[in-house]
Amino acid sequence: MLSRMRRAVLFAALGLLVSPLAAQAPPEYDFLIKGGRVIDPRNSLDAVRDVAIKDGKIAAVAADIPAARALKAVDARGLVVTPGLIDLHVHVYPGEKLRDYAGGDWSVFPDGFTLRSCVTTVNDAGTSGWRNFPDFKRRIIDESKTRVTAFLNIVGNGMGSGAIEQNPEDMDGAATAAMALKHKGVVVGIKSAHYNGTDWKPYEQAVIAGKQADIPVMIDFGGNVKAGRTLMDLFMKYLRPGDIFTHMYGGVRGEFDAASKGPSAAMIEGRKRGIIFDVGHGGTSLRYSAAIPMVKQGFLPDSISTDLHTSSMNSAMKDMLNVMGKFLAMGVPLVDVIRQSTWNPAREIKLESLGHLSVGATADVSVLRVEQGKFGFVDFLGGRLEGTQRLACELTVRDGKVVYDLNGMIADPWDTLPATARGGDPKWDRTRGH
């Protein structure tokens, strides 16, 4: 009787009344998020709902699911509940090499920068190639709480400083495809970046790999200006519908038309052809002089991403929620920003079990707070954009288990804990340990 009373008191503190008869029933769900504004663009849902989780899957999305039906219920009233955020463009293959990306100190360990931003899935955008992907998978992908997928660099040695990415002899579409096929579902695309040569070999080989492995290609066209290659040729002659152009608001690769103050003809034709456009903010790849006019003309991103690395995380970019906040400040509605950060990137990498809250889907969930006030969002040139709202991460759930909890939503008052307390039930709590 004492335990039943205590349970009723705890749920009453959440504003959730439980009858003695209901408290005796065995719980149907492991975890229940109650009363939040659920935004699930894939299912055209924007309403106050409860989200129930069982065995790592979404078990129900409905109004007023009784708290007693779950092992653990939390109160999300006033908060926004979304599918787990997906960051399509990061660099998370760190190691001991100095001044380098692949196995180096310019990459970051994912768990330190993702879960606290309500990001449950990151896609490493070409840091590893077919030669070093096994090391990346063993040390980072397999050991992270964050779900990590990868685009393989068309350069066998991956992304690196100096001559590494400029070596056409290390660009092998067949070898890259073979490694991708060996790790289907983890390797979800092919990447080419930073090439300064005047030829098209990286893109030709990347598309060969993409075709053989049936996965998309992502292009960072950073070397095209000095090489004389054009964006129109890239989109019309080399890339396929469903391939991805990242750094879309960089403003120096032919994306922006200074005369029309909007997207260039290449960008407009590329979208008609089915090219996917990704933000890829990074250290120098979003400038307001390009982004704001393009957004005002309706040229919105298909996916919002950070291009997270050790430089970008402490400069204008900061993190996924900050980049999403910039688009809110540019006038993009919250529902669209959530779509561009969940369902759209899931589709781009063909992992459609992610990015939505359908019953039976993987239970990746983000609980966000929309803060109101006066905020500033900057670009890498030092420009400031004023905003009246920003996003903060309250709770992150991956595969049905809480992996980040900012304000103790899953915790009980400290003075009510028994001497034997060791944290929450492992069926719903993974905030401790590895």
N, C-alpha and C positions, 0 to 999 in steps of 0.2 A: 504493500500500500504506500509506503514511503517513497519508493522509486516512482510509482505512478504519479503521486502528488508532485514530486520534484520535476518530472517531465512536463506536467501541466503548467507549472510555474515558468519553466524555461520557454515553452511555446507561448505562454501569455505575454512574456517579455517581448516576444516578436510580434505580438498582436494576433496570434493564431490560437484560437480556442480549440481544445481537444476534449472530447467526451471520454469518460472513463472506459466505456465500451470500446471506442476506437483505439484508445491507448493500448488495449490488450491485443489487438490484432497484429499479426506479424507484418512488418513493413514490406511493401511491394517494391520500393525504390531504394537505391543507395543514397541518392542526394537529390535535393529539391531546391530550386531557386524560385522564390515566390514574389509575385507582385511587381516585377520589373516591366519596363517598356521593352518588349521584345521586337527587335528589328531583324527580320530574316528576309532579305531581298529575293532570294531564290524562290521562296514560297509566298511572296507578295504580302508578308505579314508585318504590320506595324501596329501593335496593340498591347495592352497590359495582359500578360499571361504568366502562368507558372511553367517552369521547365523541369521535368523529372528525368533522372538518369538512372540506368540500371546496367551493370556489367559493361561499363565503358561506352554505352550507346544511349542515344536519346530515346527515352521510353514513352514520353507524353509531353505535349505542349497544349495546355488547356487553361481555362479560367478556374481558379479556386480549387486546386487540388489540395485536399487536407494534409496538413503537415505531418500528422501521425502516420501517413502512408509511406514515409521515408525514414531511413536511419538518421538522416540529418537534413534539416531544413534551414535555409537562411532567408533573411528578409531583404529583398532588392527593391523595395518601394522607393521611387524617386531616382532610380538608376536605369541605365540602358543595358539590356542583355542582347548580345549578338553572337553569331558564330565566332569561333576563335579566329583572331586576325591572322592573315597570311602575308608575309613579307616576301615578295617575289625576287628581290635582288639584294643579297647580302654577301659578305666575305667572312666566312667562319671556319677557315682552315689554318689555325695558328700553329706556330712551332718556334724553333730556336733560331731560324735564319734571321739575320738583321736586314732591315729595309727591304722587305719582300712580302708578297701575299701568300703564295703557296708554301705552307709550312713555315710561315714567317711572322714577324711582329706587326705587320700591317693588318692582319686578320685578327678577329676576336673570338673568344669562346662564346658559343651561342647563349648558354644559360644565363650569363651575366647581363645580357642586354635585351632579352626577348620576353621572358615570362612576366617581368615587372612592367612591360609595356602592353600586356594583354595579347602578345603575339604567341601563338601556339605552334606555328609552322613557319620555317624560313627556307628559302631556296637559295643555296649557294650558287652564285652566278659566275661559274667558270673559274673559280680559284684553282681547282685541280684539273689535270688532264688525265688521259687514259693511263699514263705511266705512274702517277702518284695517287690516283683515286683510291686504291686499296688501303693506303696508309691513312688517308682522310677518313674513310669509312670506319676503319678499326679504331682509331684514336678519338674521333670527334662524333661522327654520326651515330655509331652504336653506343656511345657512352653519355649522350645528352638527354636530358628530360625534354628539351625542345625537339619537336619533329624536324629533322633536317633532310631536305631533298637537295638534288644537285643538278646543275647544268655542267656538263663536261666541256672544258675548253678545247677548242680544236687543236691548240698547241699541246703536244703530248706532255710537256712539263708544266702545263698550267699557266697561271698568271704570275708574271714576275717582272722585276725591274731590269733595265738594261736591254740586252739583245734577245732575251728569252722569247718574247712575244713577236719578235721580228724575224723569226727563223722559219722560212717556208718549208724547209726540209723536215721540220717536226710537225707538220700539219697533215694528218693522215685520217681521212674520213672513214676508211674501212676499220682501222684499229680503234678509233673512237667509238664507232657504232658497235663493235664487238664488246667493248667494255660496258657500254650502255645496256645492251641486251642481256649481259650477264647479271645486271643489277636493275632489272625492270621495276618500276615503281619507286625506286630510290633515285636513280638517274632519270630525270624527267625532261631533259632538253640538252641542247648543244649551245655553246657560247663562242663568239669571236669578239675580240676587243683590241683597240689601241694600235691596230696595224697601220704602219706609215708607208708601206710600199705602194707603188702605183698600179699593181696588178690586183686581181680579184680572187686569188687563190684561197685565202682564208674562208671567204663566203661560199665559194664553190665547194670546198671540202666540207664545210659545216653543213651545207644542204645535203651533200651525199650522206653524211652521217645521220642527219635528221630523217631522210627518206628510209634508210636501211633500218633504223631503230623505231620509226614511226613516232617521232617526238619533235617538238618545235625547236626552232633556232632563235637565239637572241643575239642581236648585234649592238655593240657599242661602236659607233662609227667615228670614234675620236680622231683617227688619223686621216680622214678623208679630205680635210681642207688643204693640208700641205701636199697631199697626193694627187689632188685634182679629180678624184672620183665623186660622182654626184649621188645625192639621195634618191633622185628619180630613177636612176639606173638600178640602184640597189633594190628598190621596191618593185620595179617593173620587170627586171631581167633576171634577178637572182632569188629573192625571197618568195615564199609561198604564202597563200592565205593561212593565217594561224601562226605565222612566224612573228617575232616580237622585236620592235625597235625600242630600245631603252634610252634614257636621258632625253625624253621628248621635249622638255622645256629648257634645254641647255642653251639654245639660241645661237650656236656657232657652227652647227653641222648642216645648216640648210633647212632647219625646222620652221624658222620664223621669217615672214615676209615683212620687211620694214616698210614697204610702200602701203600694203593693205592693213598693216598692224594686226596681222592674224597669222594663221597657219600658212605655210608655203604651199605652192601647187603640188609639190611632191607629197607632202603630208596629206593633203586632201585626196589625191589620187591613191595614195597608199591605203588610206582607210576604206575607200571604195573597193579596193582589191582584197581587203580582208586582213591587212597588216594590223597587228595588235600594238597599241602604244602604251608604254610603261613609263612611270615617272623617273625612277632611279635617281633620286635627289643627289646623293653623294656629296663630295666636297665642293664641286664647282659646276653642278649640272642642273640647277634650277635657279633661274634669274627672273625676277618679277617683271622686268621689261619685256620678256617674252611670254611668261606664263599668264600674267593677268590679262593682256589683250587676247590671247588665244582662248582662255577660259570664257571671257566675255563674249567671244564670238561662237561659243558653244563647242569648242574643240577640247573636250574633257578627256582625262586619261581612262584607258581601260582598266589599268591597275595602278594603285599607289604603292610605291616601294621606297626603301631608304637608301640603298647602296651603302649599307653599314660597313664601316671599317674604322681603324683607330683614329684617322684624321677627321672623318665626317661626323663622328659621334660627339665630338666636343666643339664643333663649329656651328654652322647655320643649320645643319640637318637635325642633330640631337637624337631623335628616336622616331619610331613609327607614329606615335600619337601626335608628336609635334608636326610631322609632315601632314598628317590628316587634318590637324588644326589649321594649317595654312590654306587648305582647300575650303574649309568652312569659312575662313576669313575672306577668301576670294568669291564667296557667294554660292558655293556648291552645297546643295541640301545634305543634311546628315544622312538620310537614307541612301543617297548616291555615294557618299564617301564610304559608308559601310559596305555597299555593294562592291566598290572598287578595291576594298581591302579584305574581302572574304570570298564571295561566290565567283567573281570574275577571275581572280588569280587561280582559284581551284580549277576552273575550267581551262584556263590557259595551259596548265601543266597536266591536264587530263586526270586529276585526282578528284573526281566528283563525289566521293564519299565525304569530302571536306567542304567547308564554306557554307553550310546550311544546318538547320535544326530540324530536319525531317525525322520522323520516327524511324529508328533503325540506323540513322547516320552516326558516324563517329562523334562522341560527346566531347567536342572541343568547344568551349564556351568562354566568352569574354564578358565581364561585367564592368561597365564604364560609368564614370560620373561626368556629366556635362557641366563644367564649372562656368559660371557667369561672372563677368567682370571686365576689366580693361587689360588686354594682353598684347604683346608684341611678338611678331614672327618675322624672322630676318632671312635674307638670301645671302649668298656668299660674297656679294659685292658690298654688303653692309647696308642694304636697303631694308627698311622696317615697314611692315604691314600691320596696321592696327586690327585687332579682333576683339569681339565681345564674348567669345566663348572658347574654351579649350577642353580637351579630353584628358581624363586621368583614369588610371587603371585601378579598380578596386579588387577584383578577383579574377584569377585565370584558372580555367579547368582544362586539362588535357587528358583525353581518353577516360573521362569520367571522374578524374581525381583532381582535387585542388592542388595547384602547384605554386600559387602565389596569392597572398591574402594581405592586402595593405593595412586594413583597419580591424583585423580580427573578426571578420564576419563569421568564421567557423569556430571561434573560440568561446569558452565559457568564462564567467567572472572568476578571477584567480582564487578568490577565497571560498569558492564552492567546489574546487577540485579535490578529489581524494588523494591521499598520500601516494597512491600507486599510479597516478596519472602519468602517461607517457605520450600525450598528444591524441589526435583523433583516430578514428577507425581507419585502418588501411584501405577499406573498401571505398572511402571517399577522400582521404587525406594523404597527400604525398608532399607536404611542405617541408618535411625533414628528410635527411639522408640523401642518397643518390638515386 
